[in-house]
Amino acid sequence: MNRRSFLALTAGVSLATELPAISGELDASIPIIDTHIHLFDTNRSQGVPWPEKSDKILYKPALPERYRSIAGRLGIKGAIAVEASSWLEDNRWVLDIAARDKIIVGVIGNLEPGKPDFGKQLERFQAYPLFRGIRYGNLWGHDIGARLENAGFISDLKSLAGAGMVLDTANPNPALLSAIVKLTDKVPDLKVVIDHLPQMAIPEDKTVYKSCQADLQEIGQRPKVYVKISEVLRRENGQIPTLLDFYRARLDNIYGIFGENRLLYGSDWPNSDQWLPFEDGLKLVQSYFKGKGHTVAEKYFWKNSVTVYGWEKREDGQPEKPYKN
């Protein structure tokens, strides 16, 4: 896809009312593992670092029972909880909460590679069966690009890779994509997941745009880098389009680069409540991936998540493995 068509999708189509809307019901025939939800409890005495108390949509408990009440009726069988706190002990809190509800099949924690006690912390949390890796990127003041020449940072990520753990990267932008190229040069065995790539703002500057696309193409050649098709919805002129064709070109671009074996479903619940009801976001990506056939849809909705996170079945209804990708 060229720059003109890509930017048209972000700046010029508005609500595209002449395009066909998504039709049909949600399809529960394919089990779903949601690789991106957040758990927190705003009722805790110490509070939470996110979301803010002023956030009238998000500032309420987001716990497994609430998620299960939504996910169960939509065919979602399991989820990976991604840490939404910068507090070290909240890793343990999320792991303890996840252990008590079998809908949670994995946890991505928050640790800081390059810190003197990283190895000890990794060893501590790796002892929890649900611990699958860490998230690090444009979050809590972190910057992968600024740490690439730090020998301790690279050594710690090599330790993460050696432990079979995953690095989720937060909030992509051109600088983060460039950093991922350089990071995977230094640590080629590390499994990296780019979260929320559909939400990344497309650079207006032609030079930056070309560099960004070149980095994406390079990342696309690296088999251990995966992408979450999450945070797909966008606001346009104060409204949120619900037409698949509004989003199709961007999804096609990502699919064309990464293919059917390296894309993952993530709802970003409860952050998704800022957009549209949960089922609307699911219906959008379900329509897109069902259009590519049952085999591709299965990979996107659950099979690829096994390859990335190595989660284990915890309750009836969750899909069986092993399988052939």
KEZAKOL-424432 format. One record per residue (C-alpha): chain; x, y, z negated. Coordinates in steps of 0.05 Angstrom, whole numbers. Layout:
BEGIN
A	X	Y	Z
...
end
This chain:
BEGIN
A	0	0	0
A	27	68	18
A	31	129	-27
A	-27	164	6
A	-76	108	-7
A	-50	96	-77
A	-58	169	-97
A	-127	172	-65
A	-150	120	-114
A	-126	162	-173
A	-143	232	-150
A	-190	237	-91
A	-245	185	-90
A	-285	210	-149
A	-342	161	-162
A	-342	132	-92
A	-417	126	-93
A	-421	100	-22
A	-381	37	-41
A	-416	-27	-64
A	-423	-37	-139
A	-403	-100	-176
A	-461	-148	-177
A	-479	-214	-210
A	-471	-242	-279
A	-409	-258	-319
A	-383	-327	-304
A	-366	-370	-364
A	-343	-430	-323
A	-269	-412	-332
A	-244	-409	-404
A	-210	-343	-421
A	-150	-328	-465
A	-148	-253	-479
A	-74	-235	-484
A	-83	-166	-514
A	-125	-148	-574
A	-109	-108	-637
A	-126	-125	-709
A	-129	-75	-765
A	-171	-59	-826
A	-186	15	-839
A	-215	-4	-907
A	-148	-24	-935
A	-126	20	-993
A	-61	40	-957
A	-99	55	-893
A	-69	43	-823
A	-20	82	-780
A	-67	74	-721
A	-121	93	-704
A	-128	162	-734
A	-184	176	-783
A	-211	229	-735
A	-223	176	-681
A	-298	165	-688
A	-297	107	-638
A	-238	66	-662
A	-232	81	-736
A	-268	21	-765
A	-246	-49	-782
A	-223	-91	-722
A	-220	-161	-750
A	-226	-231	-719
A	-298	-241	-739
A	-319	-178	-703
A	-279	-197	-642
A	-308	-268	-643
A	-379	-240	-643
A	-364	-205	-577
A	-317	-256	-544
A	-359	-318	-560
A	-417	-297	-516
A	-371	-279	-458
A	-333	-345	-451
A	-269	-321	-486
A	-239	-379	-524
A	-177	-349	-555
A	-135	-286	-561
A	-64	-260	-573
A	-63	-205	-626
A	-13	-149	-610
A	12	-110	-670
A	-15	-39	-673
A	25	-16	-733
A	96	8	-743
A	98	-17	-815
A	142	-79	-823
A	97	-114	-872
A	38	-108	-826
A	70	-163	-785
A	57	-209	-843
A	-13	-180	-854
A	-34	-194	-781
A	-3	-264	-783
A	-41	-280	-847
A	-107	-254	-818
A	-95	-292	-753
A	-80	-357	-789
A	-149	-355	-821
A	-188	-351	-755
A	-172	-402	-701
A	-195	-357	-644
A	-126	-323	-652
A	-75	-367	-616
A	-15	-321	-621
A	13	-256	-650
A	61	-205	-619
A	95	-168	-675
A	131	-102	-684
A	206	-106	-699
A	263	-60	-678
A	320	-93	-640
A	386	-60	-654
A	371	-50	-728
A	418	-84	-776
A	365	-129	-806
A	331	-150	-740
A	359	-220	-741
A	335	-232	-812
A	266	-205	-796
A	261	-247	-732
A	280	-309	-771
A	229	-292	-825
A	170	-282	-777
A	190	-337	-729
A	174	-385	-786
A	100	-369	-775
A	72	-416	-722
A	31	-361	-689
A	89	-312	-680
A	104	-306	-605
A	149	-245	-598
A	151	-170	-606
A	127	-107	-572
A	175	-50	-556
A	170	7	-507
A	137	75	-505
A	108	69	-574
A	127	93	-644
A	182	136	-614
A	217	77	-582
A	253	82	-515
A	284	20	-482
A	323	61	-432
A	358	99	-488
A	380	35	-522
A	409	-4	-463
A	481	14	-479
A	473	-6	-552
A	508	-73	-559
A	467	-91	-620
A	402	-78	-583
A	422	-123	-525
A	448	-177	-573
A	382	-177	-611
A	342	-185	-547
A	387	-243	-527
A	370	-273	-594
A	296	-262	-580
A	303	-297	-513
A	343	-354	-544
A	286	-365	-594
A	237	-372	-536
A	202	-308	-556
A	171	-255	-512
A	181	-179	-505
A	117	-142	-491
A	131	-71	-466
A	84	-15	-485
A	53	40	-442
A	90	37	-375
A	116	97	-338
A	171	103	-284
A	226	109	-336
A	203	45	-370
A	201	7	-304
A	272	29	-289
A	293	7	-359
A	261	-62	-348
A	304	-71	-286
A	367	-55	-324
A	346	-95	-386
A	332	-158	-346
A	400	-150	-312
A	431	-154	-381
A	384	-207	-411
A	359	-248	-351
A	330	-304	-395
A	283	-258	-433
A	209	-264	-418
A	182	-193	-409
A	109	-174	-405
A	89	-105	-378
A	26	-85	-414
A	-28	-41	-382
A	6	-31	-315
A	-60	-11	-280
A	-65	49	-326
A	3	78	-308
A	-1	148	-277
A	24	148	-206
A	81	199	-196
A	63	259	-154
A	136	273	-138
A	155	234	-75
A	225	218	-98
A	201	192	-165
A	145	153	-131
A	193	119	-83
A	240	101	-140
A	182	74	-181
A	158	30	-124
A	228	5	-112
A	234	-14	-186
A	167	-50	-183
A	189	-89	-121
A	254	-107	-156
A	218	-129	-219
A	172	-170	-175
A	232	-212	-155
A	247	-230	-227
A	207	-292	-246
A	208	-281	-321
A	173	-213	-317
A	97	-215	-323
A	42	-163	-320
A	-22	-154	-359
A	-80	-131	-316
A	-107	-93	-376
A	-132	-22	-385
A	-158	-24	-314
A	-213	27	-323
A	-197	101	-312
A	-233	166	-319
A	-246	207	-257
A	-277	277	-262
A	-300	261	-333
A	-334	195	-313
A	-312	122	-310
A	-325	89	-243
A	-355	20	-247
A	-344	1	-175
A	-292	-51	-160
A	-272	-17	-95
A	-250	44	-134
A	-196	0	-168
A	-183	-50	-113
A	-123	-17	-80
A	-84	-12	-145
A	-101	-84	-163
A	-81	-106	-93
A	-14	-71	-100
A	2	-105	-166
A	-23	-173	-142
A	18	-166	-78
A	82	-154	-119
A	73	-205	-175
A	28	-258	-145
A	-19	-308	-177
A	30	-339	-227
A	51	-277	-265
A	-13	-238	-281
A	-50	-242	-347
A	-118	-221	-372
A	-120	-172	-431
A	-180	-133	-457
A	-143	-84	-501
A	-199	-91	-552
A	-219	-50	-592
A	-182	5	-554
A	-226	-15	-495
A	-286	15	-533
A	-262	83	-510
A	-280	64	-439
A	-341	20	-428
A	-372	-39	-463
A	-326	-99	-466
A	-366	-140	-416
A	-361	-85	-363
A	-285	-87	-363
A	-286	-163	-361
A	-337	-164	-305
A	-293	-118	-263
A	-231	-163	-266
A	-273	-226	-261
A	-303	-202	-197
A	-234	-186	-169
A	-200	-251	-187
A	-259	-296	-170
A	-253	-266	-101
A	-185	-299	-96
A	-212	-368	-112
A	-222	-412	-173
A	-149	-434	-177
A	-123	-362	-179
A	-176	-341	-229
A	-157	-399	-276
A	-85	-377	-275
A	-102	-305	-290
A	-152	-320	-345
A	-114	-373	-384
A	-61	-416	-350
A	-9	-362	-342
A	-16	-344	-415
A	8	-413	-434
A	70	-404	-392
A	85	-337	-423
A	66	-346	-496
A	67	-421	-506
A	6	-418	-550
A	-24	-482	-579
A	-97	-501	-580
A	-128	-488	-648
A	-202	-504	-640
A	-252	-539	-595
A	-268	-501	-531
A	-198	-475	-521
A	-169	-503	-457
A	-125	-565	-457
A	-53	-571	-435
A	-7	-592	-405
A	-28	-572	-335
A	6	-560	-269
A	12	-487	-248
end
